[in-house]
Amino acid sequence: MVLGAGEAGFREGSGRWAVDEVGNQSTDYCPDVSSWPAVAGALDQARVVRPSGFTHEVLFRRCPSCRQLNIVREEDFVRVFCDEALPQGWNADRPGP
């Protein structure tokens, strides 16, 4: 089971690695923003300095009608192509088309 996924930008300073930027944008897994504790735990275990949360959060939702994955932009929970309301809660783990 994948607990977190996304992108991270690293830098080295004073002989130690640190994360400058980290986000949950991963189109293969579409993790919810609530996956931060898993990401933080992995970075802590690797002894990498990290921010206190995602520096770039992406909200993924699956359309209940057409079953396509969507990125919610500007808190507009509506599927652009079929005009269907998207759920407030994360549902990207449900089967697609």
NUMAR-80471 format. One line per field, with one value per residue: y, z, x of N, C-alpha, C, O, CB in turn; residue in one letter. Coordinates in Angstrom, 1 decimal. Glycine has a CB too. Example, Ala and Ser with C-alpha at 12.3 -4.5 7.8 and 13.67 -1.06 7.14 Angstrom:
<kekols>
n.v = [-5.7|-2.2]
n.w = [7.8|7.1]
n.u = [13.2|12.8]
ca.v = [-4.5|-1.1]
ca.w = [7.8|7.1]
ca.u = [12.3|13.7]
c.v = [-3.3|0.0]
c.w = [7.8|7.9]
c.u = [13.2|12.9]
o.v = [-3.3|1.1]
o.w = [8.5|8.0]
o.u = [14.2|13.4]
cb.v = [-4.5|-0.6]
cb.w = [9.0|5.7]
cb.u = [11.3|14.1]
r = [A|S]
</kekols>
This chain:
<kekols>
n.v = [-1.2|2.2|4.9|7.6|10.0|11.9|15.0|16.2|18.8|19.0|20.2|20.8|21.7|22.9|20.4|18.7|17.2|18.7|19.4|21.6|22.1|20.4|18.3|16.8|16.0|13.6|11.8|9.1|8.0|9.8|11.0|12.0|15.1|14.5|12.7|13.6|13.0|10.4|11.0|12.9|11.2|9.4|11.2|12.1|9.7|9.2|11.2|13.8|17.2|19.0|20.7|21.9|20.9|20.0|22.0|22.5|21.8|19.5|18.9|16.0|14.5|12.1|12.0|11.3|10.7|10.4|9.1|10.0|11.2|14.2|17.4|19.6|23.0|26.2|25.8|24.9|22.7|21.2|19.2|19.9|19.0|17.5|18.9|18.0|17.8|17.6|15.4|16.5|15.2|13.1|10.8|9.4|6.9|5.1|2.9|3.6|4.4]
n.w = [0.0|-0.9|1.0|0.7|-1.9|-4.4|-5.2|-4.5|-3.6|-3.0|-1.0|-0.2|2.8|5.0|5.3|5.5|4.4|3.2|2.7|0.4|-1.0|-1.1|-2.3|-2.9|-5.5|-7.7|-10.3|-10.7|-8.2|-6.8|-4.1|-1.0|0.7|3.4|3.6|4.5|7.2|6.7|4.7|6.1|8.2|6.8|5.8|8.3|9.3|7.5|8.3|7.2|7.0|7.1|5.9|7.8|6.7|3.6|0.9|-1.4|-2.1|-3.6|-4.5|-5.2|-6.9|-7.8|-10.3|-9.7|-11.7|-14.4|-13.7|-14.0|-13.1|-11.3|-10.8|-8.2|-8.5|-7.2|-5.2|-6.5|-6.8|-9.1|-12.0|-14.9|-17.6|-17.6|-15.9|-13.4|-9.9|-7.6|-5.0|-1.6|0.0|-0.2|-2.8|-4.6|-4.7|-5.5|-8.1|-11.5|-14.9]
n.u = [0.8|0.6|1.5|2.1|2.9|4.5|6.2|9.5|11.8|15.2|17.9|21.3|22.9|25.3|26.4|24.2|21.2|18.2|14.7|13.4|11.0|7.9|5.4|2.1|1.5|1.0|0.2|-0.1|-0.8|-2.3|-2.5|-4.1|-4.2|-4.0|-2.0|0.3|1.5|2.7|4.6|6.2|7.1|8.7|10.7|11.7|12.7|14.7|16.3|16.2|15.9|12.9|9.9|7.0|4.7|3.0|4.4|3.2|0.0|-2.2|-5.5|-7.2|-9.9|-12.4|-14.7|-18.1|-19.9|-18.7|-16.3|-13.7|-10.5|-9.7|-8.2|-8.8|-9.3|-8.8|-10.8|-13.1|-15.3|-16.2|-16.6|-15.0|-15.6|-18.0|-19.6|-20.4|-20.9|-18.2|-17.1|-16.6|-14.8|-11.9|-11.6|-10.2|-9.2|-11.0|-12.3|-11.7|-12.7]
ca.v = [0.0|3.4|5.8|9.0|10.1|13.3|15.5|17.0|19.5|18.8|21.0|20.4|22.8|22.6|18.9|18.0|17.3|19.3|19.5|23.0|22.1|19.0|18.3|15.5|15.8|12.3|11.4|7.7|7.6|10.8|10.9|13.0|16.0|13.9|11.7|14.3|12.3|9.4|11.7|13.5|10.1|8.9|12.1|12.0|8.4|9.4|12.4|14.9|18.4|19.1|21.7|21.3|20.4|20.2|23.4|22.6|20.7|19.2|18.1|15.0|13.9|11.3|12.4|10.2|10.3|9.9|8.4|10.6|11.9|15.7|18.3|20.7|24.2|27.3|25.3|24.8|21.2|20.8|18.6|20.9|18.5|17.0|19.8|17.2|18.2|16.6|15.3|17.3|14.2|12.4|9.5|9.0|5.5|4.3|2.5|4.6|3.9]
ca.w = [0.0|-0.9|2.0|0.2|-3.1|-4.8|-5.7|-3.5|-4.0|-2.0|-1.1|0.9|3.5|6.3|5.3|5.8|3.4|3.6|1.7|0.2|-1.4|-1.2|-2.7|-3.1|-6.9|-8.2|-11.1|-10.6|-6.9|-6.4|-2.6|-0.4|1.5|4.7|3.6|5.0|8.2|6.1|4.1|7.2|8.9|5.9|5.8|9.6|9.4|6.7|8.9|6.3|7.5|6.2|6.3|8.7|5.9|2.1|0.5|-2.5|-2.0|-4.7|-4.2|-6.2|-6.7|-8.9|-10.7|-9.5|-12.9|-15.5|-13.1|-14.4|-12.0|-11.4|-9.8|-7.8|-8.6|-6.5|-4.4|-7.3|-6.8|-10.2|-13.1|-16.0|-18.8|-17.5|-15.0|-12.2|-8.6|-7.1|-3.5|-0.8|0.6|-1.1|-3.3|-5.8|-4.6|-6.1|-9.5|-12.6|-16.0]
ca.u = [0.0|1.3|1.0|2.3|3.6|4.6|7.5|10.2|13.0|16.2|19.1|22.3|23.4|26.0|26.6|23.0|20.1|16.9|13.6|12.9|9.6|7.4|4.0|1.5|1.1|1.4|-0.9|-0.2|-1.4|-3.3|-2.7|-4.8|-3.3|-3.9|-0.9|1.5|2.2|3.5|5.7|7.0|7.7|9.7|11.8|12.3|13.5|15.9|17.0|16.2|15.2|11.7|8.9|6.0|3.6|3.3|4.5|2.3|-1.0|-3.1|-6.7|-7.6|-11.2|-12.9|-16.1|-19.0|-20.6|-17.8|-15.3|-12.4|-9.8|-9.7|-7.5|-9.7|-8.6|-9.5|-11.9|-14.2|-15.5|-17.1|-15.9|-15.1|-16.1|-19.4|-20.3|-20.8|-20.3|-17.2|-17.2|-15.6|-13.9|-11.0|-12.2|-9.4|-8.8|-12.1|-12.0|-11.9|-13.5]
c.v = [1.2|4.4|7.3|8.9|11.5|13.7|16.3|17.6|19.5|19.9|20.5|21.7|22.4|21.1|18.1|18.2|17.9|19.4|21.0|23.0|20.6|19.1|16.9|15.3|14.6|11.8|9.9|7.3|8.6|10.8|12.2|13.9|15.4|12.9|12.4|13.6|11.2|9.9|12.2|12.4|9.5|9.8|12.2|10.8|8.5|10.6|13.5|16.1|18.7|20.3|21.1|20.8|20.5|21.7|23.6|21.4|20.7|18.4|17.3|14.5|13.1|11.7|11.2|9.8|9.7|9.1|8.9|11.3|13.4|16.3|19.4|22.0|25.3|26.9|25.1|23.3|20.8|20.3|19.5|20.3|18.0|17.9|19.1|17.8|17.1|16.6|16.1|16.4|13.5|11.1|9.0|7.5|4.5|4.0|3.5|3.9|2.5]
c.w = [0.0|0.1|1.6|-1.1|-3.5|-5.3|-4.5|-4.1|-2.8|-2.1|0.0|1.5|4.8|6.4|5.6|4.7|4.0|2.4|1.6|-0.1|-1.5|-1.4|-2.9|-4.5|-7.4|-9.0|-11.1|-9.3|-6.4|-4.9|-2.1|0.4|2.9|4.7|4.1|6.2|7.7|5.5|5.1|7.9|8.1|5.9|7.2|9.8|8.6|7.2|8.0|6.9|6.5|6.7|7.2|8.0|4.4|1.8|-0.8|-2.4|-3.2|-4.2|-5.4|-5.9|-7.9|-9.1|-10.5|-10.7|-14.0|-15.0|-13.4|-13.1|-12.3|-10.4|-9.5|-7.8|-8.0|-5.8|-5.2|-7.5|-7.8|-11.4|-14.3|-17.2|-18.7|-16.5|-13.8|-11.0|-8.1|-5.6|-2.8|-0.2|-0.5|-1.5|-4.5|-5.8|-5.2|-7.6|-10.5|-13.7|-16.4]
c.u = [0.9|0.7|1.2|3.1|3.6|5.9|8.1|11.4|14.0|17.3|20.1|22.8|24.1|26.2|25.4|22.0|18.9|16.0|13.2|11.4|9.2|5.9|3.4|1.0|1.8|0.2|-1.1|-1.0|-2.4|-3.6|-3.4|-3.8|-3.1|-2.7|0.4|2.2|3.1|4.7|6.7|7.7|8.8|10.9|12.5|13.2|14.8|16.8|17.2|15.4|14.0|10.8|7.9|4.8|4.0|3.4|3.6|1.3|-1.9|-4.3|-7.2|-9.0|-11.6|-14.3|-17.0|-19.7|-19.7|-16.6|-13.9|-11.8|-9.7|-8.8|-8.5|-8.9|-9.5|-10.8|-13.2|-14.4|-16.5|-16.2|-16.1|-15.8|-17.6|-20.2|-20.9|-20.2|-19.4|-17.4|-16.2|-14.5|-13.1|-11.6|-11.4|-9.0|-9.9|-11.8|-12.5|-12.8|-13.0]
o.v = [1.3|4.7|8.1|8.0|12.3|12.9|16.9|17.0|19.9|20.3|19.9|22.6|21.7|20.5|16.9|19.3|17.7|19.4|21.5|23.8|19.7|19.9|16.0|14.4|14.6|11.3|9.4|6.3|8.2|10.7|13.3|13.4|15.8|12.3|11.7|13.5|10.9|9.4|12.0|12.5|9.2|9.4|12.3|10.9|8.0|10.9|14.1|15.8|18.6|20.8|19.9|20.2|21.0|22.5|24.7|20.3|21.7|17.4|17.8|14.2|13.5|11.8|10.1|8.7|8.6|8.6|8.2|11.8|13.8|15.7|20.1|22.1|25.4|27.7|25.2|22.7|20.2|20.9|19.7|21.0|18.0|17.6|19.6|18.1|16.0|17.6|16.3|16.8|13.3|10.3|8.1|7.0|3.3|4.7|4.2|2.8|1.9]
o.w = [0.8|0.0|2.1|-1.3|-3.1|-5.7|-3.7|-5.0|-1.7|-3.2|1.0|0.8|5.6|7.5|5.9|4.2|5.1|1.2|2.6|0.5|-1.8|-0.8|-2.9|-4.8|-7.7|-8.4|-11.5|-9.3|-5.7|-4.4|-2.7|0.7|3.6|5.8|4.2|6.1|8.3|5.6|5.0|8.2|8.6|6.0|7.3|10.3|9.0|6.7|7.9|7.3|5.3|7.9|7.4|8.6|4.0|2.3|-1.2|-2.6|-3.8|-3.6|-6.4|-4.7|-9.1|-8.1|-11.0|-10.8|-14.4|-15.8|-13.1|-12.3|-13.5|-9.3|-10.4|-7.1|-8.2|-5.8|-4.6|-8.4|-7.5|-11.7|-14.7|-17.8|-19.7|-16.3|-13.2|-11.0|-8.2|-5.0|-3.3|-0.1|-1.6|-0.6|-5.2|-6.8|-5.3|-8.2|-10.3|-13.5|-17.3]
o.u = [1.8|-0.5|0.4|3.8|2.8|6.7|7.5|12.1|13.6|17.6|19.7|23.2|23.5|26.2|25.5|21.9|18.5|16.4|12.8|10.6|9.9|5.2|4.2|0.2|3.0|-0.7|-2.1|-1.7|-3.3|-4.7|-3.3|-2.7|-2.2|-2.5|1.4|3.4|4.2|5.8|7.9|8.9|9.9|12.1|13.7|14.2|15.8|17.9|18.3|14.2|14.2|11.0|7.9|3.9|5.0|2.6|3.4|1.7|-2.3|-4.1|-7.5|-9.3|-11.2|-15.1|-16.7|-20.2|-19.9|-15.9|-12.9|-12.5|-9.6|-8.6|-9.0|-7.8|-10.7|-11.8|-14.3|-13.8|-17.6|-15.1|-17.2|-16.6|-18.3|-21.4|-21.9|-19.0|-19.7|-17.7|-15.1|-13.4|-13.6|-12.1|-11.9|-8.5|-9.7|-11.1|-13.5|-13.4|-13.6]
cb.v = [0.0|4.0|5.6|9.8|9.2|14.2|16.4|16.1|20.9|17.4|22.6|19.5|23.9|23.1|18.6|18.4|16.0|20.8|18.6|23.6|22.7|18.2|19.2|15.4|17.1|11.3|11.9|7.0|7.4|10.6|10.8|12.5|17.4|13.2|11.3|15.7|11.8|8.5|12.8|14.3|9.0|8.7|13.5|12.0|7.2|9.7|11.9|14.5|19.7|17.8|22.4|22.4|21.1|19.5|23.7|22.5|21.0|18.5|19.0|13.9|15.0|9.8|12.9|10.6|11.6|11.1|6.9|11.5|11.3|16.3|18.8|20.4|24.6|28.4|26.2|25.5|20.7|22.1|17.1|21.3|17.4|15.6|20.5|15.7|18.5|17.1|13.8|18.0|13.2|12.2|9.7|9.9|5.1|5.0|1.2|5.1|4.8]
cb.w = [1.2|-2.4|3.3|1.3|-4.3|-3.8|-6.9|-2.3|-4.5|-1.9|-0.8|0.3|3.8|7.5|6.3|7.2|2.7|4.2|2.0|-0.9|-2.8|0.1|-3.9|-2.1|-7.7|-7.2|-12.5|-10.6|-5.9|-7.1|-2.0|0.5|1.6|5.1|2.1|5.5|9.2|5.1|3.1|8.2|9.2|4.5|5.5|10.7|8.9|5.2|9.5|4.9|7.6|6.2|5.1|9.6|6.2|1.3|0.2|-3.9|-0.7|-5.9|-3.7|-6.4|-6.4|-8.6|-12.1|-8.4|-13.5|-16.4|-13.5|-15.5|-11.8|-11.3|-10.3|-6.4|-10.0|-7.6|-3.2|-8.7|-5.4|-10.7|-13.4|-16.4|-19.2|-17.1|-15.8|-12.4|-7.5|-7.5|-3.1|0.4|1.5|-0.5|-3.7|-5.9|-3.2|-6.0|-9.8|-13.2|-17.2]
cb.u = [-1.0|1.3|1.8|3.0|3.0|4.1|7.3|10.6|12.7|16.7|18.8|23.5|22.3|25.3|27.7|22.4|19.8|17.1|12.4|13.7|9.4|7.7|3.7|0.3|1.4|1.9|-0.8|1.1|-0.3|-4.6|-1.3|-5.9|-3.9|-5.2|-0.6|1.1|1.2|2.7|5.2|6.1|6.7|9.2|11.3|11.2|12.6|15.6|18.4|15.6|16.1|10.9|8.2|5.5|2.3|2.1|6.0|3.1|-1.9|-2.4|-7.9|-6.7|-12.3|-12.8|-16.2|-20.0|-21.2|-17.4|-15.4|-12.5|-8.3|-11.1|-6.1|-10.3|-8.2|-9.8|-12.1|-14.0|-16.0|-17.9|-16.3|-13.7|-15.2|-19.4|-21.4|-20.6|-21.4|-15.8|-17.1|-16.4|-14.5|-9.6|-13.7|-8.2|-8.6|-13.5|-12.7|-10.7|-13.5]
r = [M|V|L|G|A|G|E|A|G|F|R|E|G|S|G|R|W|A|V|D|E|V|G|N|Q|S|T|D|Y|C|P|D|V|S|S|W|P|A|V|A|G|A|L|D|Q|A|R|V|V|R|P|S|G|F|T|H|E|V|L|F|R|R|C|P|S|C|R|Q|L|N|I|V|R|E|E|D|F|V|R|V|F|C|D|E|A|L|P|Q|G|W|N|A|D|R|P|G|P]
</kekols>
